[in-house]
Amino acid sequence: TAALLFAGAGRVAPSVISAALTAAYAYFTGGFDCAVVLIVFRALLLFCTCFAPSIPSDKYYYGLKNRLNVTNVLSDTAVERNRRRTGEKLYRISEVFREIECAFNSLDDNVNDAASRERMLDELKEKCCKSCEHAKKCSVTEVYSGFKKLIDNGCMKGKVNLIDLPSEITVNCSNPTDVLVRLNKLLADYRRFMTEAENAKSGRILLADQAHGVAEVMKNCAVELCKTYSEYSGLEDSLKLKLSAHGISCPELYVNGEDMEISAVICGKADVAAAGAIISDALKRRYFLKDKISYDNEKCCYVFGAPPRLDAAFGVAYAIKSGEKVSGDTHSVIKINEHSFLMALSDGMGSGEYARKVSATAISLIEAFYRAEMPEGTVLKTINKLLSFNRDERFTCIDIAAVNLNTGMADFVKIGSPAGVIIRENEMKVLESQSLPLGILDNLKPTVCSEQLKNGDMVVFMSDGITSAFSSATELYEFLQQQKPLNPQNLADKILAGAKSRVKCVSDDMTVLCTRIFEK
């Protein structure tokens, strides 16, 4: 009855009043006039009976936990909104570049060659026949059809002479020499016009490809910014509890990206090594401190990242052609991001300063484009176009390998280059090229393949100065199989020494680039 009367006072009040009234009743009626053990037993029974209804439910505990666990919901929402706005702006900018690409591709690239030849025929009639006293006679003969044949021949050859005169002109025209002189001037203008039209077309294609590449990069950035990582919320709470259990106060923790980079706000003087060890143990992968951002004397943000599973060591050896001061070969090894790198070897046609400029230009463009993470097809087409714009014969052979150190997957691109090799413990994989060098043809068809690299694999790129020093590919491969692929620099030095020992003098630039993949 007492519990019902005081039910509105909450969970605890009815239990307390019921226990007090029951205890008073037992006291005055002699319920405690017995042995001490029996008194304790009756008191415990009374306590359990009265206070059982006041035990908090799971829903109550959950609400209490939410009230105590203070989260920065407003700041998280603001960050998400800013990320989404930035992503939307980048996506709209990518659409602008996509429209630019479509505009360049939709422009009319077809030159009306028939109309150009008709104009040349009209000008030829105007300049050669208008003042000629035999013009009326020629109008009734087939001399004008001879003009058409001569113009067609001139457009194919670029220039005409007496041998090219058709019979319609030699029989009917009284001044064929004047016709040849005036037509050659028109043909010179025609060639210049066609060259400008072709250059304009190439320029539009180049700009369209660039617009496509920029649009793809910005679209990827927009998609990445608009991603939400709500699936990590449980992991974030678990990590905060683990840190708190070890005496590290961490009110905020954020897991970001597919690489699961962790940003943790830690209060007071923190043991960063211990925090990294706790995170590594919880996620079953090694984490290290990447960055530290100080907010004030009480709080710091520590950024932890997981290193890639694999690492790489590099070695290079080269020899300059006899009589030259600089090598026409250029190599590069760059870090694309924290988990991938690029290695490339460019062999400029010829030797000396001129070849070096060509190969260095190609390598610098490759580095810039790959760092910007532009599509591979756009990178190679752009470089090919830029090299082919020059009227000099600027050709270059290129070996490219982009390696993911997390997975070990390597993408190889070979353009007119000698065979490369992957040396493993018990085998050797040959990478051959079936394409022409950069800068020869507008339509580039590089040789592209992917290989899964493993611990201990050695990737070897060589210029044609090395491969041509061996009498055959078989001799080169037998020589490589005899080497131990342990130290990339030692291997590069041995390959260069082996090539130099087989020739009397260095007749071409020689370069060897070796990369060994190994587990950390």
C-alpha positions in Angstrom: 0.0 0.0 0.0 2.9 2.4 0.9 4.6 1.6 -2.5 1.4 2.6 -4.3 0.9 5.8 -2.3 4.5 7.0 -3.0 4.8 5.6 -6.6 4.9 9.2 -8.0 8.0 10.0 -6.0 10.2 7.9 -8.2 11.9 4.5 -8.0 13.8 4.8 -4.7 11.2 6.5 -2.4 8.6 3.7 -2.3 11.3 1.1 -1.7 12.8 3.1 1.2 9.3 3.7 2.8 8.3 0.1 2.4 11.6 -1.1 4.0 11.2 1.3 6.9 7.6 0.4 7.7 8.3 -3.3 7.4 11.3 -3.0 9.7 9.3 -1.0 12.3 6.5 -3.5 12.2 8.9 -6.4 12.8 10.6 -4.6 15.6 7.4 -3.8 17.6 5.9 -7.3 17.0 9.1 -9.1 18.1 10.3 -10.2 14.7 13.9 -9.5 15.7 13.8 -11.4 19.0 15.8 -14.3 17.7 19.4 -15.4 17.0 21.7 -13.0 15.3 22.1 -15.2 12.2 18.3 -15.3 11.7 18.1 -11.5 12.2 20.7 -10.9 9.4 19.0 -13.3 7.1 15.6 -11.6 7.7 17.2 -8.1 7.1 18.8 -9.2 3.8 15.5 -10.7 2.7 13.7 -7.5 3.6 16.3 -5.4 1.7 16.1 -7.5 -1.5 12.3 -7.6 -1.5 11.9 -3.9 -1.0 14.7 -2.6 -3.2 14.4 -5.0 -6.2 11.9 -2.6 -8.0 14.3 0.3 -7.7 17.1 -1.4 -9.8 17.6 0.8 -12.9 16.7 -0.7 -16.3 18.9 -1.0 -19.3 17.2 1.9 -20.9 18.0 4.0 -17.9 21.7 3.0 -18.0 21.8 3.8 -21.8 20.3 7.3 -21.2 22.8 7.9 -18.3 25.7 6.8 -20.6 24.6 9.2 -23.3 24.3 12.1 -20.9 27.8 11.4 -19.5 29.4 10.8 -22.8 29.7 14.3 -24.1 30.3 14.5 -27.9 30.9 17.5 -30.1 27.9 16.9 -32.3 27.7 20.5 -33.5 31.3 20.7 -34.5 31.2 17.3 -36.3 28.1 18.5 -38.2 29.9 21.7 -39.2 32.9 19.8 -40.5 30.7 17.4 -42.5 28.8 20.3 -44.0 32.0 22.1 -45.0 33.4 18.9 -46.5 30.1 18.4 -48.4 30.1 22.0 -49.7 33.7 21.8 -50.8 33.0 18.5 -52.5 30.0 19.9 -54.3 32.0 22.9 -55.5 34.8 20.7 -56.8 32.2 18.5 -58.6 30.7 21.6 -60.3 34.2 22.7 -61.4 34.8 19.3 -62.8 31.6 19.6 -64.8 32.9 22.9 -66.2 36.1 21.2 -67.4 34.0 18.3 -68.8 32.0 20.9 -70.8 35.2 22.4 -72.1 36.3 18.9 -73.2 33.0 18.4 -75.0 33.3 21.9 -76.6 36.8 21.2 -78.0 35.7 17.7 -79.2 32.6 19.1 -80.9 34.5 21.7 -83.0 34.6 20.9 -86.7 38.1 19.5 -87.4 37.4 18.5 -91.1 39.1 20.8 -93.5 37.2 21.2 -96.8 40.0 20.1 -99.1 37.8 20.1 -102.2 36.8 23.7 -101.6 40.5 24.6 -101.3 41.3 23.0 -104.6 38.4 24.8 -106.3 39.7 28.1 -105.0 43.2 27.3 -106.4 41.6 26.6 -109.8 39.7 29.9 -109.8 42.8 31.8 -108.8 44.8 30.1 -111.5 42.2 31.0 -114.1 42.1 34.5 -112.8 45.9 35.1 -112.8 46.9 33.1 -115.9 44.0 33.1 -118.3 42.2 36.4 -117.8 45.0 38.5 -119.6 45.8 35.7 -122.1 44.8 36.3 -125.7 44.0 32.6 -126.1 41.5 32.5 -123.2 38.5 32.1 -125.4 40.1 29.2 -127.3 41.0 27.5 -124.0 37.5 27.7 -122.7 36.3 25.3 -125.3 39.2 22.9 -124.9 40.1 20.5 -122.0 42.8 22.8 -120.6 40.8 23.5 -117.4 40.4 19.7 -116.7 44.2 19.6 -117.1 44.5 22.3 -114.5 42.4 20.2 -112.1 44.7 17.2 -112.7 47.8 19.4 -112.1 46.3 20.8 -108.9 45.5 17.3 -107.6 49.1 16.2 -108.4 50.5 19.2 -106.7 48.4 18.6 -103.5 49.9 15.1 -103.3 53.5 16.0 -104.0 53.6 19.5 -102.6 55.2 21.0 -105.7 54.9 20.6 -109.5 57.3 20.8 -112.5 57.3 20.3 -116.2 57.2 16.6 -115.9 53.8 16.8 -114.1 52.1 18.8 -116.9 49.2 16.7 -118.3 48.6 16.5 -122.0 45.6 18.8 -121.8 47.9 21.6 -120.8 50.9 20.9 -123.0 48.7 20.7 -126.2 46.3 23.6 -125.5 48.1 26.1 -123.2 50.4 28.7 -124.7 52.2 29.6 -121.4 52.6 26.4 -119.3 55.6 27.9 -117.5 53.6 30.7 -116.0 51.0 28.2 -114.9 53.6 26.1 -113.0 55.1 29.2 -111.3 51.7 30.6 -110.1 50.5 27.1 -109.1 53.6 26.5 -106.9 52.9 29.7 -105.1 49.3 28.7 -104.5 50.5 25.2 -103.4 52.9 26.8 -100.8 49.9 28.7 -99.3 47.9 25.5 -99.4 50.6 23.6 -97.5 50.8 26.4 -94.9 47.0 26.4 -94.5 46.9 22.7 -94.0 49.7 22.7 -91.5 48.0 25.4 -89.5 44.7 23.5 -89.6 46.4 20.3 -88.5 48.2 22.2 -85.6 44.9 23.7 -84.6 43.3 20.3 -84.5 46.2 18.8 -82.5 45.9 21.7 -80.1 42.2 21.2 -79.6 42.7 17.5 -78.9 45.5 18.3 -76.4 43.3 20.8 -74.6 40.4 18.4 -74.6 42.6 15.7 -73.1 43.8 18.1 -70.4 40.3 19.2 -69.6 39.3 15.6 -69.3 42.2 14.8 -66.9 41.5 17.9 -64.7 37.8 17.0 -64.6 38.6 13.4 -63.5 41.0 14.6 -60.7 38.4 17.1 -59.4 35.6 14.6 -59.6 37.6 12.1 -57.6 38.5 14.7 -55.0 34.8 15.7 -54.7 33.7 12.1 -54.2 36.4 11.6 -51.6 35.3 14.7 -49.7 31.6 13.8 -49.8 32.2 10.4 -48.3 31.0 9.8 -44.8 32.7 7.3 -42.5 29.9 6.6 -40.1 30.9 2.9 -40.2 33.8 3.8 -38.0 31.7 5.3 -35.1 31.7 2.1 -33.2 35.5 1.8 -33.6 36.0 5.3 -32.5 34.1 4.7 -29.2 36.0 1.5 -28.6 39.3 3.2 -29.1 38.4 6.0 -26.7 37.4 3.5 -24.0 40.6 1.6 -24.5 42.7 4.7 -24.1 40.7 5.8 -21.1 41.2 2.4 -19.5 45.0 3.0 -19.7 44.7 6.4 -18.1 44.8 8.5 -21.3 42.0 11.1 -21.5 40.7 11.2 -25.1 37.5 13.2 -25.4 37.6 13.2 -29.3 38.8 10.6 -31.8 38.2 10.4 -35.5 39.0 7.6 -38.0 39.4 9.0 -41.5 39.7 7.5 -45.0 40.2 4.0 -46.4 43.7 4.0 -44.8 42.0 4.5 -41.4 44.1 7.5 -40.3 43.4 8.3 -36.7 43.2 11.8 -35.2 43.0 11.7 -31.4 42.6 14.7 -29.1 44.4 13.9 -25.8 44.2 16.0 -22.7 47.2 16.6 -20.4 50.7 15.2 -20.8 50.2 12.1 -22.8 52.4 9.0 -23.4 52.3 9.1 -27.2 54.2 5.8 -27.5 51.7 4.1 -25.3 48.7 5.6 -27.2 50.2 4.3 -30.5 50.8 0.9 -29.0 47.1 0.7 -27.7 45.8 1.7 -31.2 48.1 -0.8 -32.9 47.0 -3.6 -30.6 43.3 -2.8 -31.1 43.5 -2.6 -34.9 46.0 -5.4 -35.3 48.4 -3.3 -37.4 51.3 -1.0 -36.6 50.6 2.7 -36.2 53.1 5.5 -35.8 52.8 9.2 -35.0 52.5 11.3 -38.2 51.7 14.7 -36.9 51.0 16.7 -33.7 48.8 19.8 -33.5 48.8 21.8 -30.3 45.6 23.5 -29.3 46.5 24.9 -25.9 48.4 23.8 -22.8 45.8 21.2 -22.0 45.0 19.6 -25.4 46.9 18.3 -28.4 45.7 16.5 -31.5 47.9 13.5 -32.4 47.6 12.0 -35.9 48.4 8.3 -36.2 48.9 6.5 -39.5 49.7 3.0 -40.5 52.8 2.5 -42.7 52.6 0.5 -45.9 53.3 -3.2 -45.7 56.2 -3.0 -48.2 59.1 -0.7 -48.7 61.6 -0.2 -51.6 65.3 0.4 -52.1 66.8 1.9 -55.2 70.1 1.8 -57.1 71.2 3.4 -60.3 74.4 3.2 -62.5 75.1 5.0 -65.7 77.9 5.7 -68.2 78.0 8.6 -70.7 78.7 8.1 -74.4 82.4 8.6 -75.3 83.0 12.1 -76.4 79.8 13.6 -74.7 79.6 15.7 -71.6 76.1 14.7 -70.5 73.9 11.6 -70.8 70.8 11.5 -72.9 69.2 9.1 -70.4 67.1 10.4 -67.5 65.7 8.5 -64.6 63.4 9.3 -61.7 62.1 7.8 -58.5 59.4 9.8 -56.8 56.9 9.3 -54.0 53.4 9.7 -55.4 51.7 9.5 -52.0 52.3 7.8 -48.6 51.6 4.4 -50.1 52.9 4.4 -53.6 55.9 5.4 -55.7 56.9 5.9 -59.3 60.1 4.8 -61.0 60.8 5.8 -64.6 63.7 5.7 -67.1 63.6 7.8 -70.3 66.1 7.3 -73.1 66.2 10.3 -75.5 67.0 9.4 -79.1 70.7 10.1 -79.8 73.0 11.4 -77.1 74.4 14.6 -75.6 72.6 17.8 -74.5 69.8 17.5 -77.1 68.8 14.0 -76.1 69.1 14.9 -72.4 66.6 17.8 -72.9 64.1 15.5 -74.6 64.2 12.7 -72.0 64.3 15.2 -69.1 61.2 17.0 -70.5 59.3 13.7 -70.7 60.4 12.6 -67.2 59.4 16.0 -65.6 56.0 15.8 -67.3 55.4 12.3 -66.0 56.4 13.3 -62.5 54.0 16.3 -62.5 51.1 14.4 -63.9 51.4 11.3 -61.7 51.8 13.5 -58.6 48.5 15.1 -59.5 47.0 11.6 -59.9 45.8 12.3 -63.4 44.5 9.4 -65.5 47.3 7.4 -67.0 45.9 7.6 -70.6 45.7 11.4 -70.4 49.3 11.6 -69.1 50.8 9.5 -72.0 48.7 11.1 -74.7 49.6 14.6 -73.5 53.3 13.9 -73.4 53.2 12.3 -76.8 51.4 15.3 -78.3 53.8 17.8 -76.7 56.8 16.0 -78.1 55.2 15.5 -81.6 54.4 19.3 -81.8 58.1 20.0 -82.4 59.1 19.6 -86.0 62.5 18.3 -85.0 62.6 14.5 -84.5 62.2 14.5 -80.8 61.6 10.9 -79.8 62.1 9.2 -76.5 61.7 5.7 -75.1 60.2 5.4 -71.6 59.8 2.7 -68.9 57.3 3.5 -66.1 56.4 1.5 -63.0 53.8 2.7 -60.5 54.0 0.5 -57.4 51.4 0.2 -54.5 53.4 -0.5 -51.4 50.2 -1.7 -49.5 49.3 -4.4 -52.0 52.5 -4.9 -54.0 50.6 -4.4 -57.2 52.7 -2.7 -59.9 51.5 -1.1 -63.2 54.1 -1.1 -65.9 54.0 1.1 -69.0 56.6 0.6 -71.7 56.9 2.9 -74.8 59.5 1.9 -77.3 61.9 0.8 -74.6 64.1 -2.3 -74.3 62.9 -5.3 -72.3 62.7 -4.8 -68.5 62.9 -7.7 -66.1 61.6 -8.7 -62.7 64.2 -10.9 -60.9 62.8 -13.3 -58.3 64.4 -15.9 -56.2 63.9 -18.8 -58.6 62.6 -17.1 -61.8 62.8 -14.1 -64.0 59.9 -12.3 -65.6 60.6 -10.4 -68.9 58.6 -7.2 -69.7 58.7 -6.4 -73.4 57.5 -3.4 -75.4 55.6 -3.6 -78.6 55.1 0.2 -79.2 56.9 3.0 -81.0 58.7 5.7 -79.0 57.0 8.8 -77.8 56.7 11.7 -80.3 56.6 9.6 -83.6 52.8 9.0 -84.1 49.8 10.9 -82.8 48.0 7.7 -81.9 50.0 6.2 -79.1 49.6 2.6 -78.1 51.8 1.8 -75.1 52.4 -1.6 -73.8 50.7 -1.8 -70.4 50.7 -4.7 -67.9 50.3 -5.3 -64.2 52.4 -7.6 -62.0 52.1 -8.7 -58.4 55.4 -7.9 -56.7 56.5 -10.0 -53.6 59.0 -9.7 -50.9 62.5 -9.8 -52.4 61.5 -9.0 -56.0 63.9 -6.8 -58.0 62.7 -4.6 -60.9 65.3 -3.7 -63.5 65.0 -1.0 -66.2 67.8 -0.7 -68.8 68.4 1.7 -71.6 69.3 0.4 -75.1 73.0 1.2 -74.5 73.0 -1.6 -72.0 71.0 -4.2 -73.9 72.8 -3.5 -77.2 76.2 -4.3 -75.5 75.2 -7.9 -75.1 75.3 -10.0 -78.3 71.7 -11.3 -77.8 68.8 -11.2 -75.4 69.7 -14.7 -74.3 73.2 -13.6 -73.2 71.7 -10.7 -71.2 69.2 -12.9 -69.4 71.8 -15.6 -68.6 74.0 -12.8 -67.2 71.1 -11.5 -65.0 70.2 -15.0 -63.7 73.8 -15.3 -62.4 73.4 -12.2 -60.2 72.0 -12.2 -56.7 69.2 -9.7 -56.4 69.9 -8.6 -52.8 71.4 -5.0 -53.1 69.9 -2.9 -55.9 73.0 -0.6 -56.1 75.4 -3.6 -56.3 73.2 -5.2 -59.0 73.1 -1.9 -61.0 76.9 -1.6 -60.8 77.4 -5.2 -61.9 75.1 -4.9 -64.9 76.8 -1.7 -66.0 80.2 -3.3 -65.6 79.1 -6.4 -67.5 77.8 -4.2 -70.4 81.0 -2.1 -70.6 83.2 -5.2 -70.5 81.6 -6.4 -73.7 82.3 -3.3 -75.8 85.5 -1.5 -76.8 84.1 1.9 -76.1 80.8 3.3 -74.8 79.0 4.1 -78.1 75.7 5.0 -76.5 74.5 6.2 -73.1 74.1 3.4 -70.6 71.7 3.5 -67.6 70.5 0.8 -65.2 67.7 1.5 -62.7 67.1 -1.2 -60.1 64.4 -1.3 -57.3 64.1 -4.0 -54.7 60.8 -4.6 -52.9 60.9 -5.9 -49.4 58.7 -6.3 -46.3 59.2 -4.0 -43.4 
